[in-house]
Amino acid sequence: MGNKRIYIAGPLFSQAELEFNDKLNNLLIKSGFSTFLPQKDGYELSDLVKDSNPHDASTLIFNFDLEELKKSDILVFIMDGRVPDEGACVEVGIAYALGIECYGLKTDTRSFIHSQDNPMIIGSLKGRVAHSFEELLSLIN
């Protein structure tokens, strides 16, 4: 593991999501990885729009997160939710295109269709979807 850096992509809009993300982030750090967790290490859109317009704030977040993604060796995509988070889907696509290894974490039993997830997402993850923190660590290692 050593110096491997993990970008954590997923929803970050409810208290439950924020707490889940923090728990995952702390586990990855304890396991020897460095991480980038946007809710902790990035910008908050609501804070930025206080001092600039929404377009400029969104552009700043996009560019900052893109640069942090480029510095990463691994992306972990939190797939929980009725549908996967739109921003995280974009991050997975970019990571895949950049050759960054991508893994999914899905503790939610809801699926896209017939107990399957979107083929484009599963393809980007090379079928590597864990259903628990422990299984995720096993896949990554």
For each residue, the residues with C-beta under 8 A, 3 or more apart:
1: 4 31 32 33 141
2: 32
3: 34
4: 1 32 33 34 73 74
5: 33 34 35 36 71 72 73 74
6: 28 33 34 35 36 72 73 74 75 76 140
7: 35 36 68 69 72 74 75 76 91 95 100
8: 21 24 25 28 35 36 37 38 75 76 78
9: 38 75 76 77 78 85 87 88 91 92 95
10: 17 21 76 77 78 79 80 85 88 105
11: 14 17 78 80 81 85 88
12: 17 18 21 38 39 85
13: 17
14: 11 17 18
15: 18 19
16: 19 20
17: 10 11 12 13 14 20 21 80
18: 12 14 15 21 22 39
19: 15 16 22 23
20: 16 17 23 24 78 80
21: 8 10 12 17 18 24 25 37 39 78
22: 18 19 25 26 37 39 40
23: 19 20 26 27 133
24: 8 20 21 27 28 76 78 105 133
25: 8 21 22 28 29 35 37 40
26: 22 23 29 30
27: 23 24 30 31 133 137
28: 6 8 24 25 31 33 35 76
29: 25 26 32 33 34 35
30: 26 27
31: 1 27 28 137
32: 1 2 4 29
33: 1 4 5 6 28 29 74
34: 3 4 5 6 29
35: 5 6 7 8 25 28 29 41
36: 5 6 7 8 41 42 68 69 71 72
37: 8 21 22 25 40 41 42
38: 8 9 12 41 42 65 68
39: 12 18 21 22 42 44
40: 22 25 37
41: 35 36 37 38 68
42: 36 37 38 39 61 64 65 68
43: 47 48 57 60 61 64
44: 39 47 48
45: 48 49 54 57 58 61
46: 49 50
47: 43 44 50
48: 43 44 45 51 52 56 57 60 61
49: 45 46 52 53 54 57
50: 46 47
51: 48
52: 48 49 56 57 60
53: 49 56 57
54: 45 49 57 58
55: 58 59
56: 48 52 53 59 60
57: 43 45 48 49 52 53 54 60 61
58: 45 54 55 61 62
59: 55 56 62 63
60: 43 48 52 56 57 63 64
61: 42 43 45 48 57 58 64 65
62: 58 59 65 66
63: 59 60 66 67
64: 42 43 60 61 67 68
65: 38 42 61 62 68 69 91
66: 62 63 69 70 94
67: 63 64 70 71
68: 7 36 38 41 42 64 65 71 72
69: 7 36 65 66 72 75 91 94 95 98 100
70: 66 67 98
71: 5 36 67 68
72: 5 6 7 36 68 69 75 95 100
73: 4 5 6 100 101
74: 4 5 6 7 33 100 101 102 103 140
75: 6 7 8 9 69 72 91 92 95 100 101 102 103
76: 6 7 8 9 10 24 28 102 103 104 105 136 140
77: 9 10 84 88 91 92 102 103 104 105 121 125
78: 8 9 10 11 20 21 24 85 88 105 106
79: 10 84 104 105 106 108 117 121 129
80: 10 11 17 20 105 106 107 108
81: 11 84 85 108 110
82: 110
83: 112
84: 77 79 81 88 89 117 118 121
85: 9 10 11 12 78 81 88 89
86: 89 90
87: 9 90 91
88: 9 10 11 77 78 84 85 91 92
89: 84 85 86 92 93 121
90: 86 87 93 94
91: 7 9 65 69 75 77 87 88 94 95
92: 9 75 77 88 89 95 96 102 121 124 125
93: 89 90 96 97 120 124
94: 66 69 90 91 97 98
95: 7 9 69 72 75 91 92 98 100 102 124
96: 92 93 99 100 102 124
97: 93 94
98: 69 70 94 95
99: 96
100: 7 69 72 73 74 75 95 96
101: 73 74 75
102: 74 75 76 77 92 95 96 124 125 126 128
103: 74 75 76 77 125 128 129 130 136 139 140
104: 76 77 79 117 121 122 125 128 129 130
105: 10 24 76 77 78 79 80 129 130 131 133 136
106: 78 79 80 117 129 130 131
107: 80 131 132
108: 79 80 81
109:
110: 81 82
111: 114 115 116 117
112: 83 116 117 118
113: 116
114: 111
115: 111
116: 111 112 113 119 122
117: 79 84 104 106 111 112 121 122 129
118: 84 112 121 122
119: 116 122 123
120: 93 123 124
121: 77 79 84 89 92 104 117 118 124 125
122: 104 116 117 118 119 125 127 129
123: 119 120 126 127
124: 92 93 95 96 102 120 121
125: 77 92 102 103 104 121 122 128 129
126: 102 123
127: 122 123
128: 102 103 104 125 139
129: 79 103 104 105 106 117 122 125
130: 103 104 105 106 133 135 136 138 139
131: 105 106 107 135
132: 107 135 136
133: 23 24 27 105 130 136 137
134: 137 138
135: 130 131 132 138 139
136: 76 103 105 130 132 133 139 140
137: 27 31 133 134 140 141
138: 130 134 135 141
139: 103 128 130 135 136
140: 6 74 76 103 136 137
141: 1 137 138
